[in-house]
Amino acid sequence: MNYSLILQNISEIFIAEDLSPVLKGPHLLIAADENGKISFVGKSEDFRKTEPGFETKFKDVIVDAGNKAVFPGLVDSHTHLVFAATREDEFAMKSRGATYEEIAAAGGGIINSTVKTKKASLEEIVEQASKRLSQLVSYGVTTVEIKSGYGLDTESELKLLTAIAELKKRFPVEIVPTFLGAHAYPPEFKNDHEGYINLINNEMLPEIKARNLAEFADVFCEEGYFSLKETEKLMLRAKELGFGLKLHADEFHSLGGTELAAEMGAASVDHLEAISDLGIKKLAENGVVAGVLPITSVFSRLPFAPARKMAENGVTVALATDMNPGSCMCGFLPLAASLGATQLKLSVEESLKGITINGAKSLKRDKTKGSIEVGKDADIVIMDSSSVAYPIYHFAHNHCEKVFVKGRRIVG
């Protein structure tokens, strides 16, 4: 066998398996074949039995982990990375006590970003988003979902999705594009909801599918945005066209969106700060991932989603950043895991699964991403610590030392 990577001298590996998520050393080793797939995980002495003298034979691909902890490539399963300008003026309003609704009523919020996005060129959007994505990769993120949603007309939404497609060309990481045209009603459709829904269903969705620009379609189901009935109409059309389904729901009010999305087979329902007991039951029954966004709760002074209750009732809980210019200008995914352990009452192992294998499940990538198992992509992160718990215990600090995607080093 030829190898693209032999990573040795590992102290601990967060393999993210259900029953025993941490493999403890010393002298652990991971090998990846020439196609960038993991071919071995275990003790160095066991690898030596199948590859005697590997240090000499394959010295060009050997990397010493320095007796440090290794993780699967992190998975940020909910971001809004493509937008044209930041909104720190609204942040200042929020710091003085303005609510989400008050900021929107003053011309801020999603519509503010929409105006700026329409004016920006594709190149400007790509350059800005490239800087943000580079930051995420430097934290150890190797799989990321990116939503559109700051265009709200066909031309601008296509521009945002094209920007995501350009990021896929520039970066070796796995990028999952999601169409979120149903993020808000643009001003010209404020009193014509049916007209905007028809625009999405009859023009945007078919064109996006024809160009293969998005894998998932998403809707913001919330009071003042898209009602339950409107959400259902949009999701039915997206499903009919072959999109995977995602949903923003239960952020401020429980409207039944979670229950609807679960019954329709959505990949995930995200936010969930106001989820009902019935919503939790439906997620568990239908195997739909709960996308919990604890950094948004901190940034926007919202309650935390009941992640502990969801986990205890059989729901798979993913943790993501929700990085966006309005409600969460932060892309530091390990912080979401730290908040999982400190504020959401999840264990360290549950929190780490939230930013690895469970995030991959919410993106339908768990067959290839999110854990360190033979046959999966060798997306691997070395953290500057000897234990897997330390990087989220020593929180708000970037411990990422080296990042590999499919066995190739891209950071460090």
Residue pairs with C-beta under 8 A, 6 or more apart in sequence:
1 33
1 34
1 39
1 51
2 33
2 34
3 31
3 32
3 33
3 34
3 39
3 58
3 61
3 407
4 32
4 33
4 34
4 35
4 36
4 61
4 378
4 406
4 407
4 408
5 30
5 31
5 32
5 61
5 63
5 378
5 380
5 404
5 407
5 408
5 409
6 29
6 30
6 31
6 32
6 47
6 54
6 58
6 61
6 62
6 63
7 29
7 30
7 31
7 62
7 63
7 65
7 70
7 380
7 382
7 404
8 27
8 28
8 29
8 44
8 62
8 63
8 64
8 65
9 27
9 44
9 64
9 65
9 66
9 67
10 25
10 27
10 28
10 29
10 30
10 65
10 67
10 68
10 69
10 70
11 24
11 25
11 26
11 28
11 65
11 67
11 68
11 69
11 386
11 387
12 22
12 23
12 24
12 25
12 28
12 69
12 70
12 386
12 387
12 388
13 22
13 23
13 25
13 28
13 30
13 41
13 69
13 70
13 71
13 372
13 388
14 21
14 22
14 69
14 70
14 71
14 72
14 352
14 356
14 372
14 388
15 21
15 22
15 23
15 41
15 72
15 371
15 372
15 373
16 72
16 352
16 353
16 356
16 357
16 370
16 371
16 372
17 371
17 373
21 349
21 352
21 353
22 349
22 388
23 41
23 42
25 67
26 67
27 43
27 44
27 45
28 41
28 42
28 43
28 44
28 70
29 40
29 41
29 42
29 43
29 44
29 47
30 38
30 40
30 41
30 70
30 372
30 378
30 380
31 38
31 39
31 40
31 47
31 51
32 38
32 39
32 378
32 404
32 406
32 407
33 39
33 407
35 406
36 377
36 378
36 405
36 406
36 407
36 408
37 375
37 376
37 377
37 378
37 406
37 407
38 372
38 373
38 374
38 375
38 376
38 377
38 378
39 374
40 47
40 50
40 374
41 372
41 373
41 374
47 54
48 54
51 57
51 58
54 62
55 62
63 402
63 409
65 382
66 382
67 386
68 382
68 383
68 384
68 385
68 386
68 401
69 382
69 383
69 385
69 386
69 387
69 388
69 390
69 391
70 372
70 380
70 381
70 382
70 383
71 140
71 352
71 356
71 372
71 380
71 381
71 383
71 388
72 356
72 357
72 369
72 370
72 371
72 372
72 379
72 380
72 381
73 140
73 141
73 142
73 143
73 173
73 356
73 369
73 377
73 379
73 380
73 381
73 403
73 404
73 405
74 139
74 140
74 141
74 142
74 143
74 333
74 334
74 355
74 356
74 359
74 381
75 141
75 142
75 143
75 144
75 318
75 355
75 356
75 357
75 359
75 360
75 363
75 365
75 369
75 370
76 136
76 141
76 143
76 144
76 145
76 320
76 321
76 323
76 331
76 333
76 355
76 359
77 143
77 145
77 268
77 289
77 291
77 318
77 320
77 359
77 360
77 362
77 363
78 145
78 147
78 268
78 270
78 291
78 293
78 318
78 320
78 321
78 322
78 362
79 136
79 144
79 145
79 146
79 147
79 320
79 321
79 322
79 323
79 324
79 331
80 146
80 147
80 149
80 150
80 180
80 322
80 323
80 324
80 325
81 129
81 132
81 133
81 136
81 144
81 146
81 167
81 323
81 331
82 125
82 129
82 146
82 147
82 148
82 150
82 160
82 163
82 164
82 167
83 113
83 116
83 117
83 125
83 128
83 129
83 150
83 324
83 325
84 113
84 116
84 117
84 119
84 120
84 124
84 125
84 128
84 150
85 113
85 116
85 117
85 120
85 325
86 325
86 329
87 108
87 112
87 113
87 325
87 326
87 329
88 329
89 108
90 98
90 103
90 108
90 109
90 112
90 326
91 329
93 102
93 103
93 106
93 108
94 103
94 300
94 301
98 106
100 109
100 252
100 300
100 327
101 224
103 109
103 326
104 110
104 111
104 224
108 326
109 184
109 326
110 149
110 150
110 152
110 183
110 184
110 326
111 152
111 184
111 186
111 187
112 326
113 150
113 325
113 326
114 150
114 151
114 152
114 156
114 184
114 186
116 150
117 125
117 150
117 151
117 156
117 159
117 160
118 151
118 153
118 156
122 159
122 162
122 163
122 166
125 159
125 160
125 163
126 163
126 166
126 167
126 170
129 146
129 163
129 164
129 167
130 167
130 170
130 171
132 323
132 331
133 144
133 167
133 171
133 173
135 331
136 144
136 323
136 331
136 333
137 171
137 173
137 403
137 410
137 411
138 398
138 400
138 403
138 411
139 331
139 332
139 333
139 334
139 398
139 400
140 333
140 334
140 381
140 383
140 400
140 403
140 411
141 173
141 333
142 173
142 174
142 369
142 379
142 381
142 403
142 405
143 173
143 174
143 175
143 176
143 359
143 360
143 363
143 365
143 369
143 370
143 379
144 173
144 174
144 175
144 176
145 175
145 176
145 177
145 178
145 216
145 320
145 362
145 363
146 164
146 167
146 175
146 176
146 177
146 178
147 177
147 178
147 179
147 180
147 218
148 157
148 160
148 161
148 164
148 177
148 178
148 179
148 180
148 181
148 214
149 157
149 160
149 180
149 181
149 183
149 218
150 156
150 160
150 183
151 157
151 158
151 159
151 160
151 181
152 181
152 183
152 184
152 185
152 186
153 186
153 199
154 199
154 203
154 204
154 207
157 179
157 181
157 204
157 208
158 207
158 208
158 211
158 213
161 177
161 179
161 208
161 211
161 213
161 214
162 213
164 175
164 177
164 213
165 177
165 213
167 175
168 175
168 177
172 405
172 406
172 408
172 410
173 405
173 410
174 365
174 369
174 379
174 405
176 215
176 216
176 363
176 365
177 213
177 214
177 215
177 216
178 214
178 215
178 216
178 217
178 218
178 246
179 204
179 205
179 208
179 213
179 214
179 216
179 217
179 218
179 243
180 217
180 218
180 219
180 220
181 200
181 204
181 205
182 197
182 200
182 217
182 218
182 219
182 220
182 226
182 230
182 231
182 234
183 220
183 225
184 220
184 225
185 193
185 196
185 225
186 196
189 195
189 196
189 199
193 230
197 230
197 233
197 234
200 234
200 237
201 233
201 234
201 237
205 217
205 237
205 238
205 241
205 243
206 241
208 214
209 241
209 242
209 243
214 243
215 243
215 244
216 243
216 244
216 245
216 246
216 267
217 234
217 235
217 238
217 243
217 244
217 245
217 246
218 245
218 246
218 247
218 248
219 226
219 231
219 234
219 235
219 247
219 248
219 257
220 226
220 248
221 227
221 228
221 231
221 247
221 248
221 249
221 255
221 257
221 260
222 248
222 249
222 251
222 252
222 253
222 255
222 257
223 252
223 253
223 255
226 234
227 255
228 255
228 256
228 257
228 260
231 247
231 257
231 260
232 260
235 245
235 247
235 260
235 261
235 264
235 266
236 264
238 245
239 245
239 264
239 265
244 266
244 267
244 364
245 261
245 264
245 265
245 266
245 267
246 261
246 266
246 267
246 268
246 269
246 270
246 291
247 257
247 258
247 260
247 261
247 266
247 268
247 269
247 270
248 257
248 270
248 271
249 255
249 257
249 258
249 261
249 269
249 270
249 271
249 272
249 275
249 279
250 257
250 258
250 269
250 271
250 272
250 273
250 274
250 275
250 276
250 279
251 271
251 272
251 273
251 274
251 302
252 273
252 274
252 302
253 274
254 274
254 275
254 276
254 279
257 269
258 269
258 272
258 275
258 276
258 279
258 282
258 283
259 276
259 278
259 279
259 282
261 269
261 288
262 269
262 279
262 282
262 283
262 285
262 286
262 288
263 282
263 286
265 286
265 288
266 288
267 288
267 289
267 362
267 363
267 364
268 288
268 289
268 290
268 291
268 318
268 362
268 363
269 279
269 283
269 288
269 289
269 290
269 291
270 290
270 291
270 292
270 293
270 320
270 322
271 291
271 292
271 293
271 296
271 305
272 279
272 290
272 291
272 292
272 305
272 306
272 310
273 297
273 302
273 303
273 304
273 305
274 303
275 290
275 305
275 306
275 310
280 306
280 309
280 310
280 313
280 315
281 313
282 288
283 289
283 290
283 310
283 315
284 310
284 313
284 314
284 315
287 316
288 315
289 315
289 316
289 317
289 318
289 358
289 361
289 362
290 305
290 307
290 310
290 315
290 316
290 317
290 318
291 318
291 320
291 362
292 305
292 307
292 310
292 317
292 318
292 319
292 320
292 340
292 344
292 354
293 305
293 319
293 320
293 321
293 322
293 328
293 336
294 304
294 305
294 307
294 319
294 336
294 339
294 340
294 343
294 344
295 321
295 322
295 328
295 330
295 332
295 335
295 336
295 339
296 302
296 322
296 327
296 328
297 303
297 304
297 305
297 339
297 343
298 339
299 327
299 328
299 329
299 330
300 327
300 328
304 339
304 343
304 344
305 344
307 317
307 319
307 340
307 344
307 345
307 346
308 344
308 345
308 346
310 317
311 317
311 346
311 350
316 358
316 361
316 362
317 346
317 350
317 354
317 358
318 354
318 355
318 358
318 359
318 361
318 362
319 333
319 336
319 337
319 339
319 340
319 351
319 354
319 355
319 358
319 359
320 333
320 336
320 355
320 359
320 362
321 328
321 330
321 331
321 332
321 333
321 335
321 336
322 328
323 329
323 330
323 331
332 396
332 398
333 355
334 355
334 391
334 392
334 395
334 398
334 399
335 395
335 396
336 354
336 355
337 351
337 352
337 354
337 355
337 392
338 351
338 392
338 393
338 395
338 396
340 346
340 350
340 351
340 354
340 392
341 347
341 348
341 351
341 392
341 393
342 395
344 351
346 354
348 388
348 389
348 392
348 393
351 392
352 388
352 392
356 370
356 371
357 366
357 370
357 371
358 370
359 370
360 366
360 368
360 369
360 370
360 371
361 370
363 369
367 376
368 376
368 377
369 376
369 377
369 379
370 376
372 380
377 405
377 406
378 404
378 405
378 406
378 407
379 404
379 405
379 406
380 403
380 404
381 400
381 402
381 403
381 404
382 400
382 401
382 402
382 403
382 412
383 390
383 391
383 399
383 400
383 401
384 399
384 400
384 401
385 391
385 394
385 399
390 399
391 399
400 411
400 412
401 412
402 409
402 411
402 412
403 409
403 410
403 411
403 412
404 410
